[in-house]
Each structure stands twice: as C-alpha cells, then as structure tokens.
Amino acid sequence: HHLLVTNPHPDDDVRAKLAKSKNISTGTIHHALVVHPDNNQYVRCMLAGNKNISPETIHHALVTKRDEDVGIRRLLTQNENISPETIHHALVTKPDGEDSVRRNLFKNKNISAETIHHFLVTKPDESVPVRRVLAKNKNISPETIHHCLVTKPDEDPDVRRYLAKNKKISPETIHHALVVNPDEDEQTRIELAMNKKISPETIHHALVTQPDRSRRVRQIL
C-alpha cells in the first residue's frame, strides 16, 4: 500500500510488479485505480486484471466513473469478480460505447438471466453473433428460451439451434417447437430431438401421432 498509494515508488516497473501481486489488498487496488489512479497505464492494467479486485472497484471503474482507457475496461469485463449488476449497468442502464467491451460483457459467465432476456426479448440486439452467444449461455431462463423459440422465434436459425440445445429449455418448449408448431429449420428440430429434456409424449407425437417430416429427426427420436 505504501509503495503504490502513500508514497508511490518512482519506478513504473516496481509499481507494476506490486500491482500484479497476489498479496495486494482490495483497498490498495481501489485506491490506485479509482481514488488516486496511478499515472502509468500498465500499472493500472495490472490492477484491473488482479484477482483481488473487489466487485465495487470494478463497478466504479466501469460504470460510476467509467475509466477512459478501453484496455482497462476490457480487462475489468473479463474479471471473474464482476457482479451481474455491473454487467447489466454497463450494457443496459449506462451502455459502454466500445464494441470490444460489450462483447466481453456478453461472454462473461456472471451475466444475469435478466440481462440475457433484455437482449434477446425486450430489446433484441441487432448483432446476430451477440444473440448466438446469449442463446448458449447457462444463465438463460426457460421463459427466455420459450419466447425466442416459440412466442416470437428468432429469425436466425443458429440462435434457435443454440436455444434448442440449451439445458435450461423446458419440456413444454421442446413439445411446442417440435410438435405443436414445428420449427421450419431441420437442424433446430434435430437439436430438440436430441435434448435430454424431451418428454416421452413429445417423442410419441413426433414419431406416431404427427410424424416429423424429416427422416433424420425421426431416426434420432
């Protein structure tokens, strides 16, 4: 703390080594990144990437008083200590204008079901790659999957395929997209047929009552 904050060491390399240290405290990181930001970009990058950084410091540097350095914001968005609230703020409430920062936030495993729902349902993101990344996410809710497969199917077949593959899908959604109103994309129906959540009733329907038009789907069932 002394060599980074109280009386900063004049050598940038020394401060960078300290900033990278596993023994650095969350308070020291906060001070040297937010309260009195270190004047060296590399030192700040080491602080932003440190595993000891607190969720509060990440929130401050990404949302409250957004760091002007894109490289630092990128590192913060990759940090596993980032909170779901910070991700939501930096994407929805106070959106970061930098594409690479947004991409990292969309890929972050701490993204909440609420944020995923926003960009797939409430205000679908125009970027197809973003929607594909979200469709694969483990934090997605069954309701969001149902909406994007059944209520208002996403126009991109790959998004629907990822949703059909997702473990969070409900048996009801599988039944709807395979039997009630079969998805027009064969590969999406194949993914639905392969999903372990499929019910015996859905299998019977898609094989016997209302046989699927695709031989490949029927073979899987």
C-alpha positions as CSV (number, residue, x, y, z in Angstrom):
1,H,0.0,0.0,0.0
2,H,2.8,2.4,1.0
3,L,4.7,1.9,-2.3
4,L,1.6,2.2,-4.5
5,V,-0.5,4.7,-2.7
6,T,1.0,6.5,0.3
7,N,4.4,7.2,-1.2
8,P,4.3,5.7,-4.8
9,H,7.7,4.2,-5.9
10,P,9.1,6.3,-8.8
11,D,9.9,3.2,-10.9
12,D,6.9,2.1,-13.0
13,D,8.2,-1.5,-13.3
14,V,8.3,-1.8,-9.5
15,R,4.7,-0.5,-9.1
16,A,3.6,-2.8,-11.9
17,K,5.0,-5.8,-10.0
18,L,3.3,-4.7,-6.9
19,A,0.0,-4.2,-8.8
20,K,0.3,-7.8,-10.1
21,S,1.0,-9.3,-6.7
22,K,-1.3,-11.9,-5.2
23,N,-0.9,-10.3,-1.8
24,I,-2.2,-6.9,-2.7
25,S,-5.3,-5.8,-0.8
26,T,-8.7,-4.8,-2.3
27,G,-8.3,-1.4,-0.7
28,T,-4.9,-0.8,-2.3
29,I,-6.3,-1.7,-5.7
30,H,-9.3,0.6,-5.2
31,H,-7.0,3.5,-4.2
32,A,-4.5,3.1,-7.1
33,L,-7.2,2.5,-9.7
34,V,-10.1,4.7,-8.6
35,V,-9.3,7.2,-5.8
36,H,-5.9,8.3,-7.0
37,P,-5.4,6.5,-10.3
38,D,-1.8,5.5,-11.0
39,N,-0.4,7.7,-13.8
40,N,1.0,4.6,-15.6
41,Q,-1.3,2.7,-17.9
42,Y,0.5,-0.6,-17.5
43,V,0.3,-0.4,-13.7
44,R,-3.5,0.3,-13.9
45,C,-3.9,-2.7,-16.3
46,M,-2.2,-4.9,-13.8
47,L,-4.6,-3.6,-11.1
48,A,-7.6,-4.1,-13.3
49,G,-6.6,-7.7,-14.1
50,N,-5.8,-8.6,-10.5
51,K,-8.0,-11.4,-8.9
52,N,-8.1,-9.5,-5.6
53,I,-10.0,-6.6,-7.1
54,S,-13.4,-6.1,-5.5
55,P,-16.8,-6.1,-7.3
56,E,-17.2,-2.5,-6.0
57,T,-14.0,-1.3,-7.6
58,I,-14.9,-2.9,-10.9
59,H,-18.3,-1.2,-10.8
60,H,-16.8,2.1,-10.1
61,A,-14.3,1.9,-12.9
62,L,-16.8,0.5,-15.4
63,V,-20.0,2.4,-14.5
64,T,-19.8,5.1,-11.8
65,K,-16.8,6.9,-13.1
66,R,-16.0,5.0,-16.3
67,D,-12.3,4.6,-17.0
68,E,-11.4,6.4,-20.2
69,D,-8.9,3.6,-21.1
70,V,-10.6,1.0,-23.3
71,G,-7.8,-1.6,-22.5
72,I,-8.5,-1.3,-18.7
73,R,-12.3,-1.6,-19.3
74,R,-11.7,-4.7,-21.4
75,L,-9.7,-6.2,-18.5
76,L,-12.4,-5.3,-16.0
77,T,-15.1,-7.0,-18.1
78,Q,-13.0,-10.2,-18.2
79,N,-12.5,-10.3,-14.4
80,E,-14.4,-13.1,-12.7
81,N,-15.2,-10.7,-9.7
82,I,-17.5,-8.6,-11.8
83,S,-21.1,-8.6,-10.5
84,P,-24.2,-9.3,-12.6
85,E,-25.5,-5.8,-11.6
86,T,-22.3,-4.2,-13.1
87,I,-22.7,-6.2,-16.3
88,H,-26.4,-5.1,-16.6
89,H,-25.4,-1.4,-15.9
90,A,-22.6,-1.4,-18.4
91,L,-24.8,-2.9,-21.1
92,V,-28.3,-1.6,-20.4
93,T,-28.5,1.3,-17.9
94,K,-25.4,3.1,-18.9
95,P,-24.2,1.3,-22.1
96,D,-20.5,1.2,-22.9
97,G,-19.9,2.5,-26.4
98,E,-16.9,0.3,-27.1
99,D,-17.8,-2.9,-29.0
100,S,-14.9,-5.0,-27.6
101,V,-16.0,-4.1,-24.1
102,R,-19.6,-5.1,-24.8
103,R,-18.5,-8.4,-26.4
104,N,-16.6,-9.3,-23.2
105,L,-19.6,-8.4,-21.1
106,F,-21.9,-10.6,-23.2
107,K,-19.5,-13.5,-22.9
108,N,-19.0,-13.1,-19.2
109,K,-20.3,-16.1,-17.2
110,N,-21.7,-13.8,-14.5
111,I,-24.3,-12.2,-16.8
112,S,-27.7,-12.5,-15.4
113,A,-30.9,-14.1,-16.8
114,E,-32.5,-10.6,-16.7
115,T,-29.7,-9.1,-18.9
116,I,-29.9,-12.0,-21.3
117,H,-33.7,-11.6,-21.5
118,H,-33.3,-7.9,-22.3
119,F,-31.0,-8.5,-25.3
120,L,-33.0,-11.5,-26.7
121,V,-36.6,-10.5,-25.9
122,T,-37.2,-6.9,-24.5
123,K,-34.9,-5.2,-27.0
124,P,-33.3,-7.9,-29.2
125,D,-29.7,-7.0,-30.1
126,E,-29.2,-6.3,-33.8
127,S,-26.0,-8.3,-33.7
128,V,-26.6,-11.9,-34.6
129,P,-23.2,-13.1,-33.1
130,V,-24.3,-11.4,-29.8
131,R,-27.7,-13.2,-29.8
132,R,-25.9,-16.5,-30.6
133,V,-23.6,-16.1,-27.6
134,L,-26.5,-15.3,-25.3
135,A,-28.5,-18.3,-26.6
136,K,-25.7,-20.6,-25.5
137,N,-25.4,-19.1,-22.0
138,K,-26.1,-21.3,-19.0
139,N,-27.8,-18.5,-17.1
140,I,-30.6,-18.0,-19.6
141,S,-34.1,-18.6,-18.2
142,P,-36.6,-21.2,-19.6
143,E,-39.0,-18.3,-20.2
144,T,-36.5,-16.5,-22.5
145,I,-35.8,-19.7,-24.4
146,H,-39.6,-20.2,-24.9
147,H,-40.1,-16.7,-26.1
148,C,-37.2,-16.9,-28.7
149,L,-38.2,-20.4,-30.0
150,V,-42.0,-20.3,-29.7
151,T,-43.7,-17.0,-28.9
152,K,-41.6,-14.9,-31.4
153,P,-39.0,-17.2,-32.9
154,D,-35.6,-15.6,-33.5
155,E,-35.1,-15.1,-37.3
156,D,-31.5,-16.6,-37.1
157,P,-31.5,-20.4,-37.4
158,D,-28.3,-20.7,-35.4
159,V,-29.8,-18.7,-32.4
160,R,-32.7,-21.2,-32.4
161,R,-30.3,-24.2,-32.7
162,Y,-28.4,-23.0,-29.6
163,L,-31.6,-22.4,-27.7
164,A,-32.8,-25.9,-28.7
165,K,-29.5,-27.3,-27.4
166,N,-29.6,-25.3,-24.1
167,K,-30.0,-27.4,-20.9
168,K,-32.3,-24.7,-19.5
169,I,-35.1,-25.4,-22.1
170,S,-38.3,-26.8,-20.7
171,P,-40.1,-30.0,-21.9
172,E,-43.1,-27.8,-22.9
173,T,-40.9,-25.6,-25.1
174,I,-39.5,-28.7,-26.8
175,H,-43.0,-30.1,-27.4
176,H,-44.2,-26.8,-28.8
177,A,-41.3,-26.3,-31.2
178,L,-41.2,-30.0,-32.3
179,V,-44.9,-30.9,-32.4
180,V,-47.4,-28.0,-31.9
181,N,-45.8,-25.6,-34.3
182,P,-42.7,-27.4,-35.7
183,D,-39.7,-25.2,-36.3
184,E,-39.1,-24.9,-40.0
185,D,-35.3,-25.5,-39.6
186,E,-34.5,-29.2,-39.6
187,Q,-31.3,-28.8,-37.6
188,T,-33.2,-27.0,-34.8
189,R,-35.7,-29.9,-34.7
190,I,-32.7,-32.3,-34.6
191,E,-31.3,-30.4,-31.6
192,L,-34.7,-30.6,-29.9
193,A,-35.0,-34.3,-30.6
194,M,-31.5,-34.8,-29.1
195,N,-32.2,-32.7,-25.9
196,K,-32.5,-34.9,-22.8
197,K,-35.4,-32.8,-21.5
198,I,-37.7,-34.2,-24.2
199,S,-40.8,-36.0,-22.8
200,P,-42.0,-39.4,-23.8
201,E,-45.3,-37.8,-25.0
202,T,-43.4,-35.5,-27.4
203,I,-41.4,-38.4,-28.8
204,H,-44.7,-40.3,-29.4
205,H,-46.3,-37.4,-31.1
206,A,-43.3,-36.7,-33.3
207,L,-43.0,-40.3,-34.3
208,V,-46.5,-41.7,-34.3
209,T,-49.4,-39.2,-34.0
210,Q,-47.8,-36.5,-36.2
211,P,-44.6,-37.9,-37.6
212,D,-41.9,-35.3,-38.2
213,R,-41.3,-34.7,-41.9
214,S,-37.5,-35.2,-41.5
215,R,-36.2,-38.8,-41.6
216,R,-33.1,-37.6,-39.6
217,V,-35.3,-36.3,-36.8
218,R,-37.4,-39.5,-36.7
219,Q,-34.2,-41.6,-36.6
220,I,-32.9,-39.6,-33.5
221,L,-36.3,-40.0,-31.7
